[in-house]
């Protein structure tokens, strides 16, 4: 399963290596498609690929880290 999401980071977690931790914690492939990171916030377009149950667990883990996760329409980041 491949899931495309926008991740929104707050001032409290924008400096944390959360995407790196995600790849270490779960058997998923991550692909950063777009990113805008500032001192107070960050927005990342991310593909997460792996077994469906692992991808779903990784999204729940991201939310538990305080990251807002929003699915992206397939056509937005196609290519």
Buried (B, 14 or more C-beta within 10 A) or exposed (E): EEBBBBBBBEEEBBEBEBBEEBBEEBEBEBEEBEEEEEEEEBBBBBBBBBEEEBBBBBBEBBEEBEBEBEEBEEEEBEE
